[in-house]
Amino acid sequence: MTRPLRITIDRAAKTPPFAQIHGAIRNAIREGRLAGGARLPSWRDLAAQLGVARGTVRAAYDRLTDEQLIVARGAAGTRVAARIAVAPVVGRPTEPRANAFHNFDSPPLPFQMGVPAQDAFPFKQWSRITARSARMAAAAPVGYPDPRGQADLRREIAAYLAIARGIRCTPAQILVTAGYAGALGLALRALRLEGGAAWLEDPAFPLARRALQLSGMTVSPIPVDQDGLDVAEGLRRTPHAAVAIVTPGQQAPLGMTMSLARRLALLEWARDAGAWIIEDDYLSELQLKGRATPALASLDPDGRVLHAGSFSKTITPALRLGFLVVPEQLASSFAEAATCLAPAPAAAIQRAVAEFMTDGHYLRHLRRMKRLYGARRDALVTRLREAADPTIGIHATAGLSVRMELPDQADDVDIAARAPSVGIAPVALSSWYATPPRPRGLLLGVTNVAAERLAADCAKLIGLVDQHG
């Protein structure tokens, strides 16, 4: 006899029960938790155990049989097929990918960072716009589109930035990119920064650090404090860096806003050193504490700041759509680089976003999301402070996450790696740091916190933390 199957049916999920049963058994077989020849419960027994109809279990077993994972042997019962190729045991996830995303192409889990609310997006309205844009793109004259991006979208971005971020720019200074990663890659290539040194905030987004390393750059981690990036420390460590990558609006992941004194010092360094600043405005206006500070690029009199943004957290990361605003003197060279190396994404999705902005839906959506995210963050903080050990610090950031401080002996990377198995996806804070000491903690996204599941999800999280002492 095999061990009792540990299968939990989530009746609120969109995935039907038979698919949940199928997935749980399939994963147990492939991961080696159910060995070849192990006997499975009968339809009747498993249905009674899970509180579902026998036909539901039968449908799951039929699919597993079709996949040749199990074999029905009549009176001998249903057993796991022999000689199943077991996936190798995966140890601690390698940084940074495994700690940044619980799984590509999977529905977002509670506490997952970097994704907007799935239940509050105007899908019907968006579907109509995207369908109309696809028809227009299909009927457009055959030819190569502008590699800088659709003119309508670049005009809308310029207007939005003037209102929301205080940046005065023309559409000619804007390039539409494949998300923030596309904007960063284009900037590094067009500025010919490969092989140079870069200032990067410490802590910082792990994938940004890896992107610089893949570009052959020497990364100099510069600590941050309550005023943001410590420019004086950057000058002491790497005065001749070619570029600084910063998140001045809301530091990722700690959430503080760079002070005016630090902004001016950073701009002065860039001017005197002939260096560049890439401003990652990763949350745009989605600041939940007070009003968003104007962008660093709005203070730049010398044309040293490149402003990068995306629609991943405001609309959906599935768009893979971002933008880069370059100083006027760089517009021509960046247009050439985009033409040769990184042309804008498909025209249809650009048209859809342009219409979404033109008709005022984008700004209205942002206002609604700020109210919603603020309420969800407050509910999460309240629940965690009620349920967690008093020694665990719970801190709400200005952005879209809550930071949970853990004792030094806790392994936050291991906790984050185990979390998806119980249906949640926090991110380990220590992996965002390049240098010790690396504070132990968890970053919890607030966008997909559902009121009806909040208590259960927090209990799962606290249970994992308690297992680590």
N, C-alpha and C positions, 0 to 999 in steps of 0.2 A: 504493500500500500504506500502511496505517496503522501506527503504532508498535505494538510487541508489547504486548498487554494485560498489565497488572500485576495479576494476580488471585492471591490467597492463599486456599487452602482451609483452614479451621480444622476439623479432623476431630473435635475435642473439643467443638465448639459444638453447641447444640441445633438451630440452623438447618441444614436439609439442604443438601448441596453445591449442588444445582441452584438453590436460592434465593440462596445466596451468589454464584454466578456471575451470576445474573440481576441482583442488586442492584449488583454491581460494574460491569457493563456499563451498566445504566440510569443509575447516577450519573455515569459517564464521559460519557455522551451528554448528559445534562441540564446538566452543568457545563461542556460545551464541550470536554472533552478528546478526545472523538471527534466529529469534524465530520460534517455531513450528507454522505452519499455515501461515507464511509470504509468500506473493505472489512474485514469481520471474518474471523477464521480459520475454517476449515471445522470441522465437528463433530469430525472425526478429529484434525485438528491440535491444536485446543484441548484435547480430551480427553487426548491424549498429553502435552501440555505440563503439564496439571494432575494427571495420574495418576488420572483418573476414567473412568467408562464413557461411551461416545458418547451413550447414551440420556440421561445426566444433562445433557450439554451441549444436546442436542436439546430437552429439557424447558425449559431456560432460554431458548433461542432461540424456542421456540413462545410462551412467555409474552411475550417482548419483541415478537414479531410481533403478538400479540393487542393489545398496547398501542400498536401502530403506531409503535414506535420503530425497528424494523429491517424490511427488505424482502428476501425471498429471490428471487433472480433467476436461478435455475438455474445454467447454466454460468458466468454472470457473477459468481456468488458471492452471499454475503449481505452487505448493505450497510446502513449507518445511513440511516434515512429522511431525505430532504431537508427543509429548512425546519423542523427541530426547534427549538422555542422554548427557547433556552438560558437557564438561570437567571442572573441578574446575579452578577458576581463579588463575593463578600463579602469585605470587607477585615477589618481588625482588629475583633473583636467589640465591640459597645458594652457598656458596663458598666451594671448589674451582672449582668444575666441570663445573657448568653452565657458569662461566666466562672464562673458558679455551677453550671451544669448543662450537660452535653455535649449533651443533647437530651431534651426531655420525651417520655414514653411509650416510651422505648427501654430495653432491658435495661441494667443498670449495667455499666460497664467497670471493669477493674482500676484501682485508685488513686482511683476516684470517691469523693467525700466525701458525707456526709449520708444514706447508705443502709446498712442492716444486711446481714449475710452472707446471701446468697441460698441457699447450700448447707447451712445449719445450722438453718434455721427448721423447727419441727415442723408441716409443711404438712398432714399427714394429720389430726393432732389439731385443728389450727386449722380445717380444712375441715369436720370434724364439728360443731364448735362453731358456726361461722358458718351452716351449714345449719339447725341446730336453732334458732338465734336468728332466722333469716329466717322459719321456720315460725311461731314464737311471735309475731313482729311482724305477720305476715299475719293471724293469728287474733285479735289483740288488738282490743278495742272500737274502733270508728271514732271518732276525736276528735283534738284537737290535743295533741301531746305537750308535756311540760314544756320550755319554751324554755331553761331552765338546764341541761337534760340529764337522762337517766334517773336516778332516785333510786338504783337499785342501783349504778350506775357511780360516782356521786358519793360514795356511802358507801365503796366500795372504794378510790377515790382518796384519800379522807381517811384511811383506815386505813393505806394504803401510805405516805403522806407522814409520818404520825406515826412509823412504824417506820424508814423509810429516810432521811428528810430532816429529821427532828426538828421538823416543823411541827405544831402543835396547831390544828386547825380543825374546823369542823362541815361537814356536807354542804351546808348553806345558804350557805356562803361560797365554794362551788366552782361554776364554770360550765364546762360542756363546750363546746369551741369547734372551729372548723374549723382545726385545727393551730395552730402558734405564730402564724402570720400572723393568724388569726382572733382569737386572744387579744390580740395587740398592737393590732389595729384596734379591738376592743371597748374596751380600756383607754383608748386615745386619745380615743375618742368619749365614753365615759361620764364620764371625768374632764374633758372639755371642754378638752383641751390644744391643739387646733388653733390655730395662730398663735403659740404660745409658743416658748420656747427649750428645747432638750434637750441634756443631756450624753450623749455616746455614746463608748464606748471607741475608741481609735485604736491598733491596728487593730480593726475590727469587721466583722461579716457585712455585705457590700455591700447585700443586700436590706433589711436593717433600716434602714440609712441612707436608702435610697431610700423606704422606707415612711414615715419621718418627713418627708421632703421632700414627698411626695405629700399628707401631712396638713397641709401649710402651716407646718410647724415650722422654726425656725432651728436647725440642727444645730451643736453646738459639740463638735468632736473633742477628747477629753481623753486624753493619752498614758497608757500603762500601763508599769509596770516590774515587777520581780520580785515586788512586793507587790500587784499589780493596779492598778486605776484610781487615778490620782494626784489625790486629793480636793483637796489644797492648790492644785494647778494649776487644777482646775475652779473653785474659789472665786476664784482670781485672774482667770480668763478670763470666766466667766459666773456670777457669784454668785447671780443671780436666776432661774436656770433653773427651769422648772416640773417637770421630770422628769429622771431619770437612768436610762438603759438599761444594765444591767450583766450580765456573766456571771461571777459571783463564784466559783462552784464550780470551773469550768475555763474560763479565759479563752479566748474564740474569736477567733483561731485559735492563740494561742501556748501555751495550756495551763496557765499558772500559776494557783494558787489565791489569791484575795484574802486578805490577812493579817487577823488579828483587829483590829489597830489601824486599818487602813483601813476595815473594816466598821463599826466603831464611829464613826469620823469621818464616814462617809457617812450613817449613821443620824442622827447629830447635825445634819448639814447639812440633811437632809430635815425634821427636826423644827423647827429654828429658821427655815427658809425657807418652811415650809408647802408643801414640794415632795413629789413622789412618786418612788418607786423601783420600776422594773419589773425584776424578777429573772428573767432568761432561764436556766432550768435545763435547757439544751438537751441535755445528756448524762445527766441524772439520776444514777443510780448507776454509770454506765459509766466509772468512773475506773480506769485501769489501773496507776497508781502509788499504792500505799497505799489507805487507806480514804477514801471520799468525805466531805468536810467537810459538817457540817450546813448547811442552807440559810440564806441571809441572813434570810429571813422568820422563822426560829426565834429570832432575836435581837431582833426588832422589838417594843419595848414600846409604841410610840405609834401603831401602825396606819398606817404610811406605805409599807409594802412590798406590792407585788402580785407574786405568784409565778406564773410561767408555765412550763408544761411540755408535752410532747407524747409521743406513742407512735411518732413517725416513725422514730427510730433504735433503739428497743427492740423494736418489732414490725415495722411497715412504714410508709413514707411514703404508700403508697396509701390508707391509712385516712383521711388528712387529719383526724386526731383529736387534739385537744389539750385543755388545761384551764387555767383561770385561778383562782387563789385570791386573794380580795380580803379586806381587813380587815372585821371584823364590821360596822362602821358604814356600810360601802358595799354590803353585800349586797343591800339593797332596791333601791337606785338602779341597781345593775348588773343585777339581775333585770329591771327595767323596760327598760333599754337592750337587753338580750338579746331580750326579747319583741318589741320594736319594730324592732330593727336587725340582730341577729345571733343568731337561735335556733340551738340545738344541731343537729348533723348527724343523719342518719337514725337511727331508734331501733334498727334491726336490728344495725348495727355496734356501737352502744353496748352492747347486750345481750351481744354476743359478747365484747367486751373485758372486761365485768364478770364474765362466767363464767370467762374465762381467768384473771382475777385471783383470783376467789373460790376456785377449785379449786387454787390454789397454783402453777399453771403459769407465771405471769408471773415470780415471784421465782426459780423454778428455771431458767427460760430466761435471766434476767439473769446468774445465777451461771455457767452454761455459757458464755455469750457472753463474759464477762470473761476466762475462762481461754483461750478460743479466740482472742480478739482480742489478748490479751497475747502468745500464742505467734506469731501472725502478724506482729505489730509487730516482735518481736525478730528473726524470720527476715528481714523486709524490711530492717531496719537493718543486720543482719550482711551481707546480700548487697550492699547499696549501698555499704557501707564497703569491701568487698572489691573491687568493680568500678569505683567512681567515682574520679575524680581526687582525690588527697589534699587538694587545696585546696578542695574542695566540702564544706561542713559538712553532716553528717547528724544530725538531732536528733529523738529520740523525745519527743513531748509526753505529758502525763498523760492526754490524751483518745484519740481514735480516728484520729490522723493522725501522720505523720512529716513533719518540715519539712526541706526540702533547700535550703540556702543557695547562691545563685549569685553570680558576679561582678557588679559594678555594670553592666558593659557588656552583660550578657545581657538579652534581652527575654523575661521570663517570661510576659508576656501572649501573645506570639506563639508561644512554645513550647506553652503550654496550648491555644491555638487549633488548632495543628497536630496535637496528640497524638491526638485521636479518629481521625484518618485511619490511624494505625498500631495502633489498638485499645486505647488507654489514655486515662485522663481525669484527669490531675493538675489542680490549680487554682493559678492565679498568686497568689502572696502579695502582690505590690505593690498589687493592686486592692482589698485589704482596708484599705489605708491611705488616709485622707482628706487628709493633709498630708505634705509632704516632710520628711526624706528617706524615700522608699518603698523599703525593702529588697527586693532581687530574690530570689525564691525560689519553690519549688513546694511545695504541700501535697498529701500523698499519703495517701489514705484506706487504712486497713489491713484493713477488714472483708472485702473481696472479693479478698484476696491468696491465690491458690491455689498450693500448693507445687509442683505439676507445671508451672506456667507462670511461676513466680517469676523464674527466670533469664532467660527470654526477655523477659518484660515489663520487667525492669530493664534489659536490653540495649537495648530500644526507647527507654526513657526516657533512658538515658545517650547514646544515639545522637543524639537530638533536642538534648540539652544541648550535646553536642560540636559540633553544627552551628553553634551560636551562640558558639563560642569559649570 
